[in-house]
């Protein structure tokens, strides 16, 4: 009688093991039925022999279900539909932005506190930029951090026009504020031209103490001598050590990722206009994660005070966007609703 009951139980649960037929895996519902039937049936004889790993897997799955049941109805409230739509629109309008950039834009421009992880959840799937933290020698990093407000860095990079003209771009930035101090273009860079750019970028009364550049021959000995007479100590990076000028290298990478990789300059003047617009956006509107986030030269009214509710805008306001570089990027601000 007991054997007949066990056979019936196996067939009902689909656990009957025929010769040369692999038994199917138990479902959670099957396990629940077996627990209920165990009160009046000898279910141990009806089980297929399993491995210890299988029992451990069952235990983990059961614990996950238990924790899910215990945590029901809790957790952070979902974002409003309007904010989810705005995040998706910002990600679609700005393909080079990552979750850190969008979270900073919402925090500084709109006063909305949304974590980057939450922003990533509502971003459409696709390529996007992301913040990277540079690594380098600890002594050099400590030096740069302690003197960031007194250091300026400069570097050259190339850009190719539609007619395959190679143009050289010179950029100079203040490390402490991340502000681009100077940007200019030439087809034939020389030491004298570079010196003139330094004269235009460095005012008579300044508070900087150091200038970092690489060992390119365009930074001649005369150029360094003139810079020293301007009150700056020249720091030449070691040979084949671009990380020693990491801030300028990162700036060049940002210019390429957010501007030049998406546009083809038609001429020198066209490239100059594009960089002039992007530099203004970089200095006055682009959030920088290393500043807290912050903006090197924020206009009046920024950053916006935090809203009373972290995910809701005031009812009497609306979000206005302004395209940059023909819509490659957008700047957002709060405006009173009409």
ABEGO torsion letter per residue (X at the ends): XAAAAAAAAAAAAGABBBBGBBBBBBBAAAAAAAAAAAAABBAAAABBBBBAAAAAAAAAAAAAAAAAAAABGBEBBBBBAAAAAAAAAAAAABAABBAAAAAAAAAAAAGBBBBAAAAAAABBBEBBBBBBBBBBBAAAAAAAAAAAAABBBBBBBBBBBAAGBBBBBBBBBBAAAGBBABBBBBABBBAAAAAAAAAAABBABBABABBBBBABAABBAAAAAAAAAAGBBBBBBBBGBAAAAAAAAAAAAAAAAAAAAABBBABAAAAAAAAAAAAAAAAAABBBAAAOBBBABBBBGOBBBBBABAABBBAABBBBBBBBGGGABBBBBBBBBX
